[in-house]
């Protein structure tokens, strides 16, 4: 996965809502997620889940006819975390250089 795919996936407020739901509920069925996301219908939630899965932010587990989704803690989310961590480290280093120069 590349960073563009991850950030494109995060650009939708509905997908961010789905990720937030999964972060607090763990493994959840598509129906449970759709019930929790009131902004869009079930079909749209399924589309958003497919996008999140294809970008590596969400993993899918099948049990019979049901599909269960959870955050992929080792997948592409680490790209976003690493990106923001590098930004913050750079900003902190810059602030420290400015403090020392003053």
TITORTI-724969 format. One record per residue (C-alpha): x, y, z; residue in three letters. Coordinates in steps of 0.5 Angstrom, whole numbers. Example, Ala and Ser with C-alpha at 12.3 -4.5 7.8 and 13.67 -1.06 7.14 Angstrom:
@c1->25 | c2->-9 | c3->16 | resn->ALA
@c1->27 | c2->-2 | c3->14 | resn->SER
//
This chain:
@c1->0 | c2->0 | c3->0 | resn->UNK
@c1->2 | c2->7 | c3->-1 | resn->UNK
@c1->1 | c2->13 | c3->3 | resn->UNK
@c1->-3 | c2->16 | c3->-3 | resn->UNK
@c1->-8 | c2->11 | c3->-2 | resn->UNK
@c1->-8 | c2->11 | c3->6 | resn->UNK
@c1->-9 | c2->19 | c3->6 | resn->UNK
@c1->-15 | c2->18 | c3->0 | resn->UNK
@c1->-18 | c2->13 | c3->5 | resn->UNK
@c1->-18 | c2->18 | c3->11 | resn->UNK
@c1->-21 | c2->24 | c3->7 | resn->UNK
@c1->-28 | c2->21 | c3->8 | resn->UNK
@c1->-31 | c2->23 | c3->14 | resn->UNK
@c1->-36 | c2->17 | c3->14 | resn->UNK
@c1->-29 | c2->13 | c3->13 | resn->UNK
@c1->-26 | c2->16 | c3->19 | resn->UNK
@c1->-33 | c2->15 | c3->23 | resn->UNK
@c1->-32 | c2->7 | c3->21 | resn->UNK
@c1->-25 | c2->7 | c3->23 | resn->UNK
@c1->-27 | c2->11 | c3->30 | resn->UNK
@c1->-33 | c2->6 | c3->31 | resn->UNK
@c1->-28 | c2->0 | c3->30 | resn->UNK
@c1->-23 | c2->3 | c3->34 | resn->UNK
@c1->-28 | c2->3 | c3->40 | resn->UNK
@c1->-32 | c2->-4 | c3->38 | resn->UNK
@c1->-26 | c2->-8 | c3->36 | resn->UNK
@c1->-29 | c2->-14 | c3->31 | resn->UNK
@c1->-36 | c2->-12 | c3->28 | resn->UNK
@c1->-40 | c2->-14 | c3->23 | resn->UNK
@c1->-42 | c2->-10 | c3->17 | resn->UNK
@c1->-49 | c2->-9 | c3->19 | resn->UNK
@c1->-47 | c2->-7 | c3->26 | resn->UNK
@c1->-43 | c2->-2 | c3->23 | resn->UNK
@c1->-48 | c2->0 | c3->18 | resn->UNK
@c1->-53 | c2->1 | c3->24 | resn->UNK
@c1->-48 | c2->6 | c3->28 | resn->UNK
@c1->-46 | c2->10 | c3->22 | resn->UNK
@c1->-53 | c2->14 | c3->21 | resn->UNK
@c1->-50 | c2->19 | c3->15 | resn->UNK
@c1->-51 | c2->14 | c3->10 | resn->UNK
@c1->-54 | c2->7 | c3->8 | resn->UNK
@c1->-52 | c2->0 | c3->8 | resn->UNK
@c1->-50 | c2->0 | c3->1 | resn->UNK
@c1->-45 | c2->6 | c3->2 | resn->UNK
@c1->-42 | c2->3 | c3->8 | resn->UNK
@c1->-41 | c2->-3 | c3->5 | resn->UNK
@c1->-37 | c2->1 | c3->-1 | resn->UNK
@c1->-33 | c2->5 | c3->4 | resn->UNK
@c1->-31 | c2->-2 | c3->8 | resn->UNK
@c1->-29 | c2->-4 | c3->1 | resn->UNK
@c1->-25 | c2->2 | c3->0 | resn->UNK
@c1->-22 | c2->2 | c3->7 | resn->UNK
@c1->-20 | c2->-6 | c3->6 | resn->UNK
@c1->-17 | c2->-5 | c3->0 | resn->UNK
@c1->-12 | c2->1 | c3->3 | resn->UNK
@c1->-10 | c2->-4 | c3->8 | resn->UNK
@c1->-13 | c2->0 | c3->14 | resn->UNK
@c1->-19 | c2->-5 | c3->15 | resn->UNK
@c1->-18 | c2->-13 | c3->15 | resn->UNK
@c1->-24 | c2->-17 | c3->14 | resn->UNK
@c1->-26 | c2->-24 | c3->17 | resn->UNK
@c1->-31 | c2->-28 | c3->14 | resn->UNK
@c1->-36 | c2->-33 | c3->18 | resn->UNK
@c1->-41 | c2->-36 | c3->14 | resn->UNK
@c1->-45 | c2->-31 | c3->11 | resn->UNK
@c1->-43 | c2->-26 | c3->15 | resn->UNK
@c1->-37 | c2->-21 | c3->14 | resn->UNK
@c1->-33 | c2->-18 | c3->20 | resn->UNK
@c1->-29 | c2->-12 | c3->20 | resn->UNK
@c1->-23 | c2->-10 | c3->25 | resn->UNK
@c1->-18 | c2->-5 | c3->24 | resn->UNK
@c1->-11 | c2->-7 | c3->21 | resn->UNK
@c1->-6 | c2->-5 | c3->27 | resn->UNK
@c1->0 | c2->-8 | c3->23 | resn->UNK
@c1->-3 | c2->-5 | c3->16 | resn->UNK
@c1->-3 | c2->1 | c3->12 | resn->UNK
@c1->-5 | c2->5 | c3->18 | resn->UNK
@c1->3 | c2->5 | c3->20 | resn->UNK
@c1->4 | c2->9 | c3->14 | resn->UNK
@c1->0 | c2->15 | c3->17 | resn->UNK
@c1->2 | c2->14 | c3->24 | resn->UNK
@c1->10 | c2->14 | c3->21 | resn->UNK
@c1->8 | c2->20 | c3->17 | resn->UNK
@c1->5 | c2->24 | c3->23 | resn->UNK
@c1->11 | c2->22 | c3->27 | resn->UNK
@c1->16 | c2->24 | c3->23 | resn->UNK
@c1->12 | c2->31 | c3->22 | resn->UNK
@c1->12 | c2->32 | c3->29 | resn->UNK
@c1->19 | c2->30 | c3->30 | resn->UNK
@c1->21 | c2->35 | c3->25 | resn->UNK
@c1->17 | c2->41 | c3->28 | resn->UNK
@c1->20 | c2->39 | c3->35 | resn->UNK
@c1->27 | c2->39 | c3->33 | resn->UNK
@c1->26 | c2->46 | c3->29 | resn->UNK
@c1->23 | c2->49 | c3->36 | resn->UNK
@c1->29 | c2->46 | c3->40 | resn->UNK
@c1->34 | c2->49 | c3->35 | resn->UNK
@c1->30 | c2->56 | c3->35 | resn->UNK
@c1->30 | c2->56 | c3->43 | resn->UNK
@c1->38 | c2->54 | c3->43 | resn->UNK
@c1->39 | c2->60 | c3->38 | resn->UNK
@c1->35 | c2->65 | c3->42 | resn->UNK
//
